[in-house]
Amino acid sequence: MSAEETVLDYYEALRRGEPLYPYFAEDDDVVKVGISDRLTGYDAIAEGLREQSKTTDEWQIDSRDLHVVERDGHAAFGDDVRMQWRDTESETTQAFDSRWSGTLEVRPSGDGETGDGTGDESDDEWLFVGMHVSAPTALDD
């Protein structure tokens, strides 16, 4: 999977309500900045995303201008995203035109082995090491 496919798969996982923390590198210095929070370290990101999944549903993510650049095991992305979700606690809908950007690194998948002992690079996966989501203003429904 390419870095671009990873970003698009992340969007799809969000829409489906699937766990998002597996898309992040299990590092202490990985950072995820959201519209209302800043999380540092894999454990904090995983907990924050679990809480988000518990308190939101009906996600709509509309990628409008995704650009991804891959070089030497690293990638950067930027996108304009229309996002909307339902807050299950307040039973309100939130909607934003947002800006997403971040960096990814390619890492060996699992144990780095293909099962045949070759450690084939085709088993590598792209993981977020930084993500930033911001919104200039809230939109009315």
TIBA-532397 format. One record per residue (C-alpha): residue in one letter; chain; x, z, y. Coordinates in steps of 0.2 Angstrom, whole numbers. Each point is the difference from the previous one (the first is absolute). Layout:
N
<A,A,<X,Z,Y>>
...
//
This chain:
141
<M,A,<0,0,0>>
<S,A,<7,-4,17>>
<A,A,<0,11,15>>
<E,A,<-15,-9,8>>
<E,A,<-10,1,-17>>
<T,A,<4,19,0>>
<V,A,<-8,2,18>>
<L,A,<-15,-10,-5>>
<D,A,<-2,10,-16>>
<Y,A,<1,16,10>>
<Y,A,<-14,-6,11>>
<E,A,<-10,-5,-16>>
<A,A,<3,17,-8>>
<L,A,<-6,9,16>>
<R,A,<-16,-11,-1>>
<R,A,<-3,5,-18>>
<G,A,<4,19,3>>
<E,A,<15,0,-12>>
<P,A,<15,11,3>>
<L,A,<11,-6,14>>
<Y,A,<15,12,-2>>
<P,A,<8,-10,-14>>
<Y,A,<4,-14,13>>
<F,A,<12,12,8>>
<A,A,<18,4,-4>>
<E,A,<2,17,-8>>
<D,A,<13,6,14>>
<D,A,<1,15,11>>
<D,A,<2,-12,16>>
<V,A,<-14,-12,-3>>
<V,A,<-12,0,15>>
<K,A,<-18,-5,2>>
<V,A,<-8,1,17>>
<G,A,<-19,-2,1>>
<I,A,<-13,0,14>>
<S,A,<-1,19,0>>
<D,A,<15,6,-10>>
<R,A,<18,-1,-4>>
<L,A,<6,3,-17>>
<T,A,<19,2,-6>>
<G,A,<6,0,-17>>
<Y,A,<-9,-6,-16>>
<D,A,<-8,16,-5>>
<A,A,<-9,1,18>>
<I,A,<-5,-18,-1>>
<A,A,<-7,2,-17>>
<E,A,<-10,15,5>>
<G,A,<-6,-8,16>>
<L,A,<-6,-16,-9>>
<R,A,<-9,11,-14>>
<E,A,<-9,9,14>>
<Q,A,<-4,-16,9>>
<S,A,<-8,-7,-17>>
<K,A,<-10,16,-2>>
<T,A,<-7,-1,18>>
<T,A,<-3,-19,3>>
<D,A,<-8,-14,-9>>
<E,A,<-7,-18,3>>
<W,A,<17,-6,7>>
<Q,A,<0,-17,8>>
<I,A,<17,-8,4>>
<D,A,<1,-17,8>>
<S,A,<18,-6,2>>
<R,A,<1,-12,15>>
<D,A,<18,-4,3>>
<L,A,<11,6,-14>>
<H,A,<19,-5,2>>
<V,A,<13,6,-13>>
<V,A,<18,-3,0>>
<E,A,<11,4,-16>>
<R,A,<19,1,1>>
<D,A,<12,7,-13>>
<G,A,<-11,13,-8>>
<H,A,<-9,5,16>>
<A,A,<-16,-6,9>>
<A,A,<-9,2,16>>
<F,A,<-18,-3,3>>
<G,A,<-12,0,15>>
<D,A,<-19,-4,0>>
<D,A,<-15,1,11>>
<V,A,<-14,9,-11>>
<R,A,<-18,3,3>>
<M,A,<-4,16,-10>>
<Q,A,<-15,9,-3>>
<W,A,<-5,15,-11>>
<R,A,<-13,13,-3>>
<D,A,<5,18,3>>
<T,A,<-9,9,-14>>
<E,A,<1,17,8>>
<S,A,<-9,-4,16>>
<E,A,<-9,-15,-7>>
<T,A,<6,-11,14>>
<T,A,<8,-17,1>>
<Q,A,<17,-3,8>>
<A,A,<6,-17,5>>
<F,A,<16,-6,9>>
<D,A,<10,-15,4>>
<S,A,<17,6,-5>>
<R,A,<18,-5,-1>>
<W,A,<9,3,-16>>
<S,A,<19,-2,-2>>
<G,A,<13,7,-12>>
<T,A,<15,-2,-12>>
<L,A,<1,-2,-18>>
<E,A,<15,1,-12>>
<V,A,<1,-8,-17>>
<R,A,<3,13,-14>>
<P,A,<1,-1,-19>>
<S,A,<-17,2,-8>>
<G,A,<-1,15,-12>>
<D,A,<17,2,-9>>
<G,A,<6,-17,6>>
<E,A,<-1,-7,-17>>
<T,A,<-11,-15,-5>>
<G,A,<-2,8,-18>>
<D,A,<13,-12,-6>>
<G,A,<14,10,7>>
<T,A,<5,-13,13>>
<G,A,<-6,8,16>>
<D,A,<-6,-16,6>>
<E,A,<-3,-1,19>>
<S,A,<-17,-7,-3>>
<D,A,<-6,18,-4>>
<D,A,<5,6,18>>
<E,A,<-14,6,11>>
<W,A,<-2,1,19>>
<L,A,<-3,17,7>>
<F,A,<-4,6,18>>
<V,A,<14,10,8>>
<G,A,<-9,0,16>>
<M,A,<-18,-4,6>>
<H,A,<-8,1,17>>
<V,A,<-18,-2,4>>
<S,A,<-7,1,18>>
<A,A,<-16,-4,9>>
<P,A,<-1,-3,19>>
<T,A,<-19,5,1>>
<A,A,<-15,4,-12>>
<L,A,<-13,-14,-1>>
<D,A,<-19,3,0>>
<D,A,<-9,-4,-16>>
//
